[in-house]
Amino acid sequence: MTEPLSSPTGSGRPHGRPLPSSHTPSDPLPPARFAFGGQTWREIAHLLANLPFALLGFVYVTTVLFTSAFLTLTVIGFPLLAAALMGARQLGRLERMRARALLRVRVDEPSPLPFRGSGRRADEGFIAQVWMSVKDPVGWRSMLYELIRMPWAVATFVITLTGLFVAWPVLPYIVRGLTNVDRVMVRSLLSPSDELERRIAELESDRGVVVDTAAADLRRIERDLHDGAQARLVNLAMGLGLAKEKLLEDPDAAATMVEEAHGEVKLALQELRDLARGIHPAVLTDRGLDAALSAVASRCTAPVKVTVDLPARPAAAIEGIAYFTVSELLQNVSKHSGAKAAAVDVWRSDERLLIQVWDDGRGGARLDGGSGIAGLAERLDAVDGLFVIESPVGGPTTVTAELPWRGR
């Protein structure tokens, strides 16, 4: 048994994709000839394109601000301002795309305004949407970006265009310094509002994973019922119907058919029990994780030592996720690892429930290995969990999962 991994609590997601770095290192000094590097030319293109883009944004912002400010004396002023701020959001999106393409700087996209699903009447919904747009910090910061960038765009256009003719040897250093200021402006004014905004976007992504997972589970249950127990019950009904017809003509044949139907009933009941166990096992509800995980371990092809050290039972939802996490991992041990021994540890650390599954198999397990581990990691990620796998080729394999603790 390996020592439990020390998983971070509440920090980043080990299996998630990190955001690419927004910092581009300075290029070495190029020779005084037409031989600048690709990134230098992209930065020059960005600085020269600053002026037309800034002019477009400045004209848009000043026009809509003055117009909507004047029309606030009427009923259409605030709706016009709300529409202008939504348009500023689109200008900000265009600038983020340009920064990604030319400056190699990436910022998260702000989450969209939650217009739908308000549950209000039509008139109340419209007023609430207008007020929500007027208060939108993303739109206001996009407008501020377009306003302050106009003089900067004129300066960078002139400096870059002049440098192309009179400062060729040092131009890469000049454009790097100028574009670094642009990078700071993009990250400061066009990024999501704050950590709460990032958290909202993260939860929206997690909600999609939960919905997809629930739909997949429903399809699996429907398929298992249709192809398994339902098919057997149909055969059972047909067999009993034939046995009823032969009851008077050939009692021995009818008795044989009833015996076969009895066997079909047993198989159908077993399949229904297996299906119910796959949805939520009764032993988990009645006796908790210790007994339920011991039952799962007994079906593994390798001997499994189960240790559950919990001061109390967690919430039913967390308990269910922990159970199915261990069940999936032990199925992988049986199918893919060739292990001769395995172990499961479950314990609580502060406000987190930690699970560690170890085996001495051949190793080499990966999140993209096609064994269901990637889907398992996504499910844990959707509930603020963590998933860490260490599986060098040749073994052993240690998987540590972490879930938020919620009491009953």
C-alpha positions as CSV (number, residue, x, y, z in Angstrom):
1,M,0.0,0.0,0.0
2,T,1.5,3.3,-1.0
3,E,1.3,6.4,1.2
4,P,-1.8,8.6,0.4
5,L,-1.1,11.4,-2.0
6,S,-1.3,14.9,-0.5
7,S,-3.9,16.4,-2.8
8,P,-4.3,20.2,-2.7
9,T,-7.6,21.2,-1.2
10,G,-9.5,23.8,-3.1
11,S,-6.7,24.6,-5.4
12,G,-6.5,24.2,-9.2
13,R,-7.7,21.1,-11.1
14,P,-4.8,18.7,-11.8
15,H,-6.5,17.2,-14.9
16,G,-7.9,20.5,-16.2
17,R,-6.2,22.2,-19.1
18,P,-4.1,25.2,-17.9
19,L,-4.5,28.5,-19.6
20,P,-1.6,29.2,-22.0
21,S,0.8,31.8,-20.8
22,S,0.2,35.3,-21.9
23,H,3.9,36.3,-21.7
24,T,6.0,36.2,-24.9
25,P,9.7,36.3,-24.3
26,S,11.7,39.0,-26.1
27,D,13.3,38.0,-29.4
28,P,17.0,38.3,-29.9
29,L,18.3,41.3,-31.8
30,P,17.8,40.6,-35.5
31,P,20.2,41.7,-38.2
32,A,19.6,45.0,-39.9
33,R,17.9,43.4,-42.9
34,F,14.5,42.1,-43.9
35,A,14.8,39.1,-41.5
36,F,12.6,39.7,-38.5
37,G,11.1,36.7,-36.8
38,G,7.4,35.7,-37.2
39,Q,6.4,37.1,-33.8
40,T,8.0,40.4,-34.5
41,W,6.0,40.8,-37.7
42,R,2.8,39.8,-35.9
43,E,3.5,42.5,-33.3
44,I,4.2,45.1,-36.0
45,A,1.0,44.1,-37.7
46,H,-0.9,44.5,-34.4
47,L,0.6,48.0,-33.8
48,L,-0.2,49.2,-37.3
49,A,-3.7,47.8,-37.1
50,N,-4.3,49.6,-33.8
51,L,-5.2,52.8,-35.4
52,P,-8.1,51.6,-37.6
53,F,-9.5,49.4,-34.9
54,A,-9.1,52.1,-32.3
55,L,-10.8,54.6,-34.6
56,L,-13.7,52.3,-35.1
57,G,-14.1,51.7,-31.4
58,F,-13.6,55.3,-30.4
59,V,-16.2,56.6,-32.9
60,Y,-18.7,53.9,-31.7
61,V,-18.3,54.6,-28.0
62,T,-18.4,58.3,-28.2
63,T,-21.4,58.3,-30.5
64,V,-23.5,55.9,-28.5
65,L,-22.5,57.5,-25.2
66,F,-23.5,61.0,-26.2
67,T,-26.6,59.8,-28.0
68,S,-27.8,57.6,-25.1
69,A,-26.9,60.3,-22.5
70,F,-29.0,62.8,-24.4
71,L,-31.9,60.4,-24.8
72,T,-32.0,59.3,-21.2
73,L,-34.5,62.2,-20.9
74,T,-36.8,60.0,-22.8
75,V,-37.9,56.4,-22.4
76,I,-35.5,55.0,-25.1
77,G,-32.3,56.3,-23.5
78,F,-31.6,53.4,-21.2
79,P,-32.5,50.7,-23.7
80,L,-30.2,52.3,-26.2
81,L,-27.4,52.5,-23.5
82,A,-28.0,48.8,-22.8
83,A,-27.7,47.9,-26.5
84,A,-24.6,50.0,-26.7
85,L,-23.0,48.2,-23.8
86,M,-23.8,44.8,-25.5
87,G,-22.2,46.1,-28.6
88,A,-19.1,47.1,-26.6
89,R,-18.9,43.5,-25.4
90,Q,-18.6,42.4,-29.0
91,L,-15.9,45.0,-29.6
92,G,-14.0,43.6,-26.6
93,R,-14.4,40.1,-28.0
94,L,-12.9,41.2,-31.3
95,E,-10.0,42.7,-29.5
96,R,-9.4,39.5,-27.4
97,M,-9.4,37.5,-30.7
98,R,-6.8,40.0,-32.2
99,A,-4.7,39.7,-29.1
100,R,-4.7,35.9,-29.2
101,A,-3.8,35.9,-32.9
102,L,-1.1,38.5,-32.9
103,L,0.2,39.0,-29.4
104,R,-0.1,35.4,-28.1
105,V,-2.0,36.6,-25.0
106,R,-5.1,34.8,-23.9
107,V,-7.7,35.9,-21.4
108,D,-10.9,34.1,-20.4
109,E,-14.1,35.1,-22.2
110,P,-16.5,36.8,-19.8
111,S,-19.6,34.8,-19.2
112,P,-22.7,36.0,-21.0
113,L,-25.4,38.0,-19.3
114,P,-28.1,35.6,-17.9
115,F,-31.1,37.0,-19.8
116,R,-33.1,33.8,-20.1
117,G,-34.9,31.9,-17.4
118,S,-35.8,34.9,-15.3
119,G,-39.3,33.7,-14.6
120,R,-40.8,37.2,-14.8
121,R,-43.5,38.6,-16.9
122,A,-42.6,39.9,-20.3
123,D,-42.6,43.6,-19.2
124,E,-40.7,42.9,-16.0
125,G,-38.3,40.7,-17.9
126,F,-37.4,43.5,-20.4
127,I,-36.9,46.1,-17.6
128,A,-34.7,43.6,-15.7
129,Q,-32.7,42.8,-18.8
130,V,-32.1,46.5,-19.6
131,W,-31.0,47.2,-16.0
132,M,-28.7,44.2,-16.0
133,S,-27.1,45.4,-19.3
134,V,-26.7,48.9,-17.9
135,K,-24.9,47.5,-14.8
136,D,-22.7,45.2,-16.9
137,P,-19.1,45.8,-15.8
138,V,-17.7,44.0,-18.8
139,G,-19.4,46.4,-21.2
140,W,-18.3,49.4,-19.3
141,R,-14.7,48.3,-19.2
142,S,-14.8,47.5,-22.9
143,M,-16.0,51.1,-23.5
144,L,-13.2,52.4,-21.3
145,Y,-10.7,50.3,-23.2
146,E,-11.8,51.9,-26.5
147,L,-11.7,55.4,-25.1
148,I,-8.2,55.3,-23.6
149,R,-6.7,53.3,-26.5
150,M,-7.3,56.0,-29.1
151,P,-4.3,58.3,-28.2
152,W,-2.2,55.2,-27.6
153,A,-3.1,53.7,-31.0
154,V,-2.1,57.0,-32.7
155,A,1.3,57.0,-30.9
156,T,2.0,53.4,-31.6
157,F,1.1,53.7,-35.3
158,V,3.4,56.7,-35.7
159,I,6.3,55.1,-33.8
160,T,6.1,51.8,-35.6
161,L,5.7,53.3,-39.1
162,T,8.6,55.6,-38.5
163,G,10.7,52.8,-37.0
164,L,10.2,50.7,-40.1
165,F,12.3,53.3,-42.0
166,V,14.7,54.9,-39.5
167,A,15.1,52.5,-36.6
168,W,15.2,49.1,-38.3
169,P,18.0,47.4,-36.1
170,V,16.2,48.2,-32.8
171,L,12.6,47.9,-34.0
172,P,12.0,44.5,-32.5
173,Y,12.8,45.9,-29.0
174,I,10.6,48.9,-29.6
175,V,7.6,46.9,-30.8
176,R,8.0,44.4,-27.9
177,G,7.9,47.2,-25.4
178,L,4.8,48.8,-27.1
179,T,3.0,45.5,-27.4
180,N,3.7,44.6,-23.8
181,V,1.7,47.8,-22.9
182,D,-1.1,46.5,-25.1
183,R,-1.0,43.1,-23.4
184,V,-1.4,44.8,-20.0
185,M,-4.3,46.8,-21.3
186,V,-6.0,43.7,-22.7
187,R,-5.5,41.7,-19.5
188,S,-6.6,44.6,-17.3
189,L,-9.7,45.8,-19.1
190,L,-10.9,42.9,-21.3
191,S,-10.6,40.0,-18.9
192,P,-13.6,38.7,-16.8
193,S,-14.6,41.1,-14.0
194,D,-13.0,39.3,-11.0
195,E,-12.6,35.9,-9.5
196,L,-16.4,35.6,-9.1
197,E,-16.8,36.1,-12.8
198,R,-14.3,33.3,-13.4
199,R,-16.1,31.1,-11.0
200,I,-19.4,31.7,-12.8
201,A,-17.9,30.6,-16.1
202,E,-16.4,27.6,-14.4
203,L,-19.7,26.6,-12.9
204,E,-21.5,27.0,-16.2
205,S,-19.0,24.6,-17.8
206,D,-19.4,22.1,-14.9
207,R,-23.2,22.3,-15.2
208,G,-22.9,21.2,-18.8
209,V,-20.8,18.2,-17.8
210,V,-23.4,17.3,-15.1
211,V,-26.3,17.5,-17.6
212,D,-24.4,15.4,-20.2
213,T,-23.5,12.8,-17.6
214,A,-27.1,12.6,-16.4
215,A,-28.4,12.2,-20.0
216,A,-25.8,9.4,-20.6
217,D,-26.9,7.6,-17.4
218,L,-30.5,7.8,-18.5
219,R,-29.6,6.4,-21.9
220,R,-27.7,3.6,-20.3
221,I,-30.5,2.6,-18.0
222,E,-33.0,2.7,-20.9
223,R,-30.7,0.5,-23.0
224,D,-30.1,-2.0,-20.2
225,L,-33.9,-2.2,-19.5
226,H,-34.7,-2.6,-23.2
227,D,-32.0,-5.1,-24.1
228,G,-32.0,-7.0,-20.8
229,A,-34.9,-7.4,-18.4
230,Q,-37.6,-6.2,-20.8
231,A,-36.5,-8.7,-23.5
232,R,-36.5,-11.5,-21.0
233,L,-40.0,-10.6,-19.7
234,V,-41.3,-10.6,-23.3
235,N,-39.9,-14.1,-23.8
236,L,-41.4,-15.1,-20.5
237,A,-44.9,-13.9,-21.5
238,M,-44.7,-15.7,-24.8
239,G,-43.5,-18.9,-23.1
240,L,-46.2,-18.8,-20.5
241,G,-48.8,-18.2,-23.3
242,L,-47.6,-21.3,-25.2
243,A,-47.6,-23.3,-22.0
244,K,-51.2,-22.3,-21.3
245,E,-52.2,-23.5,-24.7
246,K,-50.5,-26.9,-24.3
247,L,-51.6,-27.4,-20.7
248,L,-54.5,-29.7,-21.7
249,E,-53.0,-31.2,-24.8
250,D,-49.5,-32.0,-23.6
251,P,-49.1,-31.5,-19.8
252,D,-45.4,-32.7,-19.9
253,A,-44.4,-30.1,-22.5
254,A,-46.3,-27.4,-20.7
255,A,-44.5,-28.3,-17.5
256,T,-41.1,-28.1,-19.3
257,M,-42.1,-24.7,-20.7
258,V,-43.1,-23.5,-17.2
259,E,-39.7,-24.6,-15.9
260,E,-38.0,-22.6,-18.6
261,A,-40.1,-19.6,-17.8
262,H,-39.1,-20.0,-14.2
263,G,-35.5,-19.8,-15.2
264,E,-36.2,-16.7,-17.3
265,V,-37.8,-15.1,-14.2
266,K,-34.7,-15.7,-12.1
267,L,-32.5,-14.2,-14.8
268,A,-34.7,-11.2,-15.2
269,L,-34.7,-10.6,-11.5
270,Q,-30.9,-10.8,-11.4
271,E,-30.6,-8.3,-14.2
272,L,-33.0,-5.9,-12.4
273,R,-31.0,-6.3,-9.2
274,D,-27.8,-5.5,-11.1
275,L,-29.4,-2.5,-12.8
276,A,-30.7,-1.2,-9.4
277,R,-27.2,-1.7,-8.0
278,G,-25.9,0.4,-10.8
279,I,-28.3,3.2,-10.1
280,H,-27.9,3.2,-6.3
281,P,-27.2,0.1,-4.4
282,A,-29.4,-0.7,-1.4
283,V,-26.4,-1.6,0.8
284,L,-25.0,1.9,0.3
285,T,-28.3,3.5,1.5
286,D,-28.6,1.1,4.4
287,R,-25.1,0.6,5.7
288,G,-22.9,3.3,4.2
289,L,-19.6,3.4,2.3
290,D,-17.7,0.8,4.3
291,A,-20.1,-2.1,3.5
292,A,-20.9,-0.9,0.0
293,L,-17.2,-0.7,-1.0
294,S,-16.5,-4.0,0.6
295,A,-19.2,-5.5,-1.6
296,V,-17.7,-3.9,-4.7
297,A,-14.2,-5.1,-3.7
298,S,-15.5,-8.7,-3.4
299,R,-16.3,-8.7,-7.1
300,C,-12.8,-7.5,-8.2
301,T,-10.5,-10.1,-9.8
302,A,-7.7,-9.1,-7.4
303,P,-7.8,-9.2,-3.6
304,V,-8.7,-5.7,-2.3
305,K,-8.1,-4.3,1.1
306,V,-10.7,-1.7,2.0
307,T,-10.2,0.9,4.7
308,V,-12.9,3.5,5.4
309,D,-12.1,5.9,8.2
310,L,-14.9,8.5,8.4
311,P,-16.3,10.1,11.6
312,A,-19.8,10.2,10.1
313,R,-21.6,9.5,6.8
314,P,-21.3,12.3,4.2
315,A,-24.3,13.6,2.3
316,A,-26.1,11.1,0.1
317,A,-24.9,12.8,-3.1
318,I,-21.2,12.8,-2.1
319,E,-21.5,9.3,-0.8
320,G,-23.0,8.1,-4.1
321,I,-20.2,9.8,-6.1
322,A,-17.5,8.3,-3.9
323,Y,-19.1,4.8,-4.3
324,F,-19.3,5.0,-8.1
325,T,-15.8,6.4,-8.3
326,V,-14.3,3.5,-6.5
327,S,-16.5,1.0,-8.4
328,E,-15.3,2.4,-11.7
329,L,-11.6,2.3,-10.6
330,L,-11.9,-1.3,-9.4
331,Q,-13.5,-2.3,-12.7
332,N,-10.5,-0.8,-14.4
333,V,-8.3,-2.8,-12.1
334,S,-10.1,-6.0,-13.0
335,K,-10.2,-5.3,-16.8
336,H,-6.9,-3.6,-17.6
337,S,-4.3,-3.8,-14.8
338,G,-3.5,-7.5,-14.4
339,A,-3.0,-6.7,-10.7
340,K,-2.4,-9.3,-8.0
341,A,-3.4,-7.0,-5.1
342,A,-5.2,-3.7,-4.7
343,A,-6.3,-1.4,-1.9
344,V,-8.9,1.2,-1.3
345,D,-8.6,4.0,1.4
346,V,-11.3,6.5,2.2
347,W,-10.8,9.2,4.8
348,R,-11.8,12.8,5.7
349,S,-9.3,15.7,5.7
350,D,-10.8,19.0,6.9
351,E,-13.7,19.7,4.6
352,R,-12.7,17.2,1.9
353,L,-13.4,13.5,1.4
354,L,-10.4,11.7,0.0
355,I,-10.3,8.4,-1.8
356,Q,-7.2,6.5,-2.9
357,V,-7.2,3.4,-5.0
358,W,-3.9,1.5,-5.4
359,D,-3.0,-1.6,-7.4
360,D,0.3,-3.4,-8.3
361,G,-0.7,-4.0,-11.9
362,R,1.2,-3.1,-15.1
363,G,0.5,0.6,-14.9
364,G,0.5,3.0,-17.9
365,A,-3.1,4.3,-17.1
366,R,-3.8,7.7,-18.6
367,L,-6.6,10.1,-18.7
368,D,-6.8,9.7,-22.5
369,G,-6.4,5.9,-22.4
370,G,-10.0,5.1,-23.3
371,S,-10.7,3.2,-20.0
372,G,-13.4,5.6,-18.7
373,I,-10.9,7.5,-16.4
374,A,-11.3,10.7,-18.4
375,G,-15.1,10.6,-17.9
376,L,-14.6,9.9,-14.2
377,A,-12.3,12.9,-13.9
378,E,-14.9,15.1,-15.6
379,R,-17.6,14.0,-13.2
380,L,-15.4,14.8,-10.2
381,D,-14.5,18.1,-11.7
382,A,-18.2,19.0,-12.1
383,V,-18.7,18.8,-8.4
384,D,-15.6,20.7,-7.4
385,G,-13.6,17.5,-7.0
386,L,-10.0,16.7,-7.9
387,F,-8.5,13.7,-9.7
388,V,-4.8,12.7,-9.6
389,I,-3.4,9.6,-11.3
390,E,0.1,8.3,-11.0
391,S,0.6,5.2,-13.1
392,P,4.2,4.7,-14.5
393,V,4.6,1.9,-17.0
394,G,5.2,-1.3,-15.0
395,G,3.2,0.0,-12.1
396,P,2.1,0.5,-9.5
397,T,-0.9,2.7,-10.1
398,T,-2.2,5.1,-7.5
399,V,-5.3,7.2,-8.1
400,T,-6.4,9.8,-5.6
401,A,-9.8,11.5,-5.8
402,E,-11.0,14.3,-3.7
403,L,-14.6,15.5,-3.1
404,P,-16.0,18.3,-1.0
405,W,-17.3,17.1,2.3
406,R,-21.0,17.8,3.2
407,G,-22.6,16.2,6.2
408,R,-26.1,14.7,6.3
